[in-house]
Amino acid sequence: MRISYIPTKDELILNICPIEKRPNREAGPLKIWWNTKGKICAVSISNYSAQLEELKKDLNTVQLGGIWRGVKISNKDIEETRKTLLEKIEEKW
């Protein structure tokens, strides 16, 4: 197993075993190679620095789906909603 980073391409590669020339699957910045038995042989992440920054930003977020897809909820939004709900509860009591 070998992990390598190519700064000129900004690409991180995890080689688990020998790979074929072309990846079996490409999805955005991710490339995956597997053998005939279905065992993953290598994974590559292109544009790694930008992907890492995006990951760091999204560590405390949850992906929303359906009508909420693409909506971002910040901690500030949560705090404001919590205060509003507490005020409404206090009014009722």
C-alpha positions in Angstrom: 0.0 0.0 0.0 1.3 3.4 -0.9 0.0 7.0 -0.6 1.5 9.6 -2.8 0.9 13.2 -3.6 1.8 14.8 -6.9 2.1 18.6 -6.3 2.2 19.6 -10.0 -1.2 17.9 -10.6 -2.5 18.5 -7.0 -3.5 14.9 -6.9 -3.5 12.4 -4.0 -3.3 8.7 -4.9 -3.8 5.7 -2.7 -2.4 2.5 -4.3 -3.4 -0.7 -2.7 -2.3 -3.1 -5.4 -1.2 -2.9 -9.1 -3.7 -1.0 -11.3 -4.8 -1.0 -14.9 -4.0 2.0 -17.1 -7.4 3.7 -16.9 -9.7 4.0 -13.9 -12.9 1.9 -13.9 -15.0 4.7 -12.5 -14.6 8.5 -12.5 -16.9 10.8 -10.6 -15.9 14.4 -10.3 -12.5 14.6 -8.7 -12.5 11.0 -7.7 -11.1 8.1 -9.7 -11.3 4.4 -8.6 -9.6 1.4 -10.0 -10.6 -2.2 -9.2 -9.7 -5.6 -10.4 -11.8 -8.4 -11.9 -12.7 -9.7 -8.4 -14.1 -6.3 -7.4 -11.3 -5.5 -5.1 -10.4 -1.8 -5.0 -6.8 -1.4 -6.2 -6.4 2.4 -6.1 -8.2 5.7 -5.4 -7.2 9.1 -6.7 -8.4 12.6 -5.7 -7.6 15.3 -8.2 -7.6 19.0 -7.2 -6.8 17.7 -3.7 -6.1 21.0 -2.0 -9.5 22.5 -3.0 -11.3 19.3 -2.1 -9.6 19.2 1.3 -10.6 22.8 2.1 -14.2 22.0 1.0 -14.2 19.0 3.3 -12.9 21.1 6.2 -15.7 23.6 5.7 -18.3 20.9 5.6 -17.2 18.9 8.6 -20.1 20.3 10.8 -22.7 20.3 8.1 -25.3 17.7 7.0 -26.3 17.1 3.4 -30.0 17.9 2.9 -32.1 16.3 0.2 -35.5 16.8 -1.4 -36.8 20.4 -1.3 -33.9 21.3 1.1 -31.2 20.3 -1.4 -28.6 23.0 -1.6 -29.8 24.9 1.5 -27.1 25.6 4.0 -28.1 26.0 7.7 -25.5 27.7 9.9 -25.0 27.6 13.6 -26.3 31.2 13.7 -29.5 30.0 12.0 -29.9 27.3 14.6 -29.3 29.6 17.5 -31.8 32.2 16.2 -34.5 29.5 15.6 -33.9 28.1 19.1 -34.3 31.6 20.7 -37.5 32.1 18.7 -38.9 28.7 19.8 -38.0 29.4 23.5 -39.8 32.8 23.3 -42.9 31.1 21.9 -42.8 28.4 24.6 -42.5 31.1 27.3 -45.5 33.0 26.0 -47.7 29.9 26.2 -46.7 29.3 29.9 
